[in-house]
């Protein structure tokens, strides 16, 4: 078998198409490694710069609070002027799978007057340099590029020899069709897999020094290989059919387009059509109307003269609470309807993605990397909970009818990121099961294959 592998490898490396596939694989993987390394470095630096800036602001605020120039009026205003900042942890494998990390906001400030719908203000999609760089990452290589390269190498693996009438002679020299298929499969898979594995190893070596990355990277590579194995099983099955090499290429390209490019948007569009969300614009309009009405009510019912500092601030904070309560009451039905429809959409997508093993593999890679929709949904829920806890702590301090102290400021809660959701493995197991069934069907047909 080793001699057969070496002989087939020599023939393969003499093929210009195989060399082109290798060059393309290395080039795209190199581009993905560069993009991933720059991206995770950007995330690390942005997070560090944000935390450094906010820590400096907090230190300056505390120094002013404890200084001689601080007045009772400042203490009365402190519940409103105080703020806390937080930043999500950088996803463990954001350089492998960029996923949602280039869209979702990862840092914010909390203050008394903020609401859940105004907590995140700086989304990342406004960066033109990032938009120009695109989303070519290692996941893109595994899901999109690698299958296409496999098709280029394998569409005529046996069909070309059968069309030319040389399959019987070649199989006899190899010791049987099974040995021939095994040797050609190993060499062609290696030609596509090796650049991908080298890219993962490069990112692991040059990326952040995080012990969790090694285990996550091993899982990531294993899932990526499961996706590649699915495509090779499909290629072997098509080669086992009595079709020409050209027809084999057409079927495989059509399957690649359908499963990789057509299925995800079709599934998402169907989920949205079956579960249409309520209008976000309607929520904004209704919220603004409630804010304006509550503000006008406050101005009509309260004067602005003769208030002591503490009472003045208590009234201002009460005003914000009334506005926030009116806003939440006005948009709650729309917001709840939107969240229910969004949850229904996500359930529909999770159910329908079983029709597309590549889509399931792609989602699992994002889950392992920590850049999937569910992970960011969990983080966003924790951020909203933190905002509520922060404001509740301020409310308790104000209710005591005393000035806000430095001890009160230091006792305000800090953000604690929740544990990341565990990846769902049913999709990977389903992909492996489909792969085994397709492979078994192909091998059965090879055993019955008439060489003539």
Secondary structure as the mmCIF struct_conf table of DSSP 4:
data_model
#
loop_
_struct_conf.conf_type_id
_struct_conf.id
_struct_conf.beg_label_comp_id
_struct_conf.beg_label_asym_id
_struct_conf.beg_label_seq_id
_struct_conf.end_label_comp_id
_struct_conf.end_label_asym_id
_struct_conf.end_label_seq_id
HELX_RH_AL_P HELX_RH_AL_P1 UNK A 2 UNK A 13
TURN_TY1_P TURN_TY1_P1 UNK A 14 UNK A 14
HELX_RH_AL_P HELX_RH_AL_P2 UNK A 16 UNK A 65
TURN_TY1_P TURN_TY1_P2 UNK A 66 UNK A 66
BEND BEND1 UNK A 67 UNK A 67
TURN_TY1_P TURN_TY1_P3 UNK A 68 UNK A 69
HELX_RH_AL_P HELX_RH_AL_P3 UNK A 72 UNK A 81
STRN STRN1 UNK A 84 UNK A 87
HELX_LH_PP_P HELX_LH_PP_P1 UNK A 88 UNK A 91
TURN_TY1_P TURN_TY1_P4 UNK A 92 UNK A 96
HELX_RH_3T_P HELX_RH_3T_P1 UNK A 99 UNK A 102
TURN_TY1_P TURN_TY1_P5 UNK A 103 UNK A 103
BEND BEND2 UNK A 104 UNK A 104
STRN STRN2 UNK A 107 UNK A 110
TURN_TY1_P TURN_TY1_P6 UNK A 112 UNK A 113
HELX_RH_3T_P HELX_RH_3T_P2 UNK A 116 UNK A 118
BEND BEND3 UNK A 119 UNK A 119
HELX_RH_3T_P HELX_RH_3T_P3 UNK A 124 UNK A 126
HELX_RH_AL_P HELX_RH_AL_P4 UNK A 128 UNK A 133
HELX_RH_AL_P HELX_RH_AL_P5 UNK A 138 UNK A 140
HELX_RH_PI_P HELX_RH_PI_P1 UNK A 141 UNK A 145
HELX_RH_AL_P HELX_RH_AL_P6 UNK A 146 UNK A 154
TURN_TY1_P TURN_TY1_P7 UNK A 155 UNK A 158
HELX_RH_AL_P HELX_RH_AL_P7 UNK A 159 UNK A 164
TURN_TY1_P TURN_TY1_P8 UNK A 165 UNK A 165
HELX_RH_AL_P HELX_RH_AL_P8 UNK A 167 UNK A 174
TURN_TY1_P TURN_TY1_P9 UNK A 175 UNK A 175
BEND BEND4 UNK A 176 UNK A 176
HELX_RH_AL_P HELX_RH_AL_P9 UNK A 177 UNK A 206
BEND BEND5 UNK A 207 UNK A 207
HELX_RH_AL_P HELX_RH_AL_P10 UNK A 211 UNK A 240
BEND BEND6 UNK A 241 UNK A 242
HELX_RH_AL_P HELX_RH_AL_P11 UNK A 245 UNK A 256
HELX_RH_PI_P HELX_RH_PI_P2 UNK A 257 UNK A 262
HELX_RH_AL_P HELX_RH_AL_P12 UNK A 263 UNK A 274
TURN_TY1_P TURN_TY1_P10 UNK A 275 UNK A 275
HELX_LH_PP_P HELX_LH_PP_P2 UNK A 276 UNK A 279
HELX_RH_AL_P HELX_RH_AL_P13 UNK A 280 UNK A 301
BEND BEND7 UNK A 305 UNK A 306
HELX_RH_AL_P HELX_RH_AL_P14 UNK A 309 UNK A 352
HELX_RH_3T_P HELX_RH_3T_P4 UNK A 353 UNK A 355
HELX_RH_AL_P HELX_RH_AL_P15 UNK A 357 UNK A 369
TURN_TY1_P TURN_TY1_P11 UNK A 370 UNK A 370
BEND BEND8 UNK A 372 UNK A 372
HELX_RH_AL_P HELX_RH_AL_P16 UNK A 373 UNK A 399
TURN_TY1_P TURN_TY1_P12 UNK A 400 UNK A 401
BEND BEND9 UNK A 402 UNK A 402
HELX_RH_AL_P HELX_RH_AL_P17 UNK A 406 UNK A 410
TURN_TY1_P TURN_TY1_P13 UNK A 411 UNK A 411
BEND BEND10 UNK A 412 UNK A 412
HELX_LH_PP_P HELX_LH_PP_P3 UNK A 417 UNK A 424
HELX_RH_AL_P HELX_RH_AL_P18 UNK A 426 UNK A 447
TURN_TY1_P TURN_TY1_P14 UNK A 448 UNK A 448
#
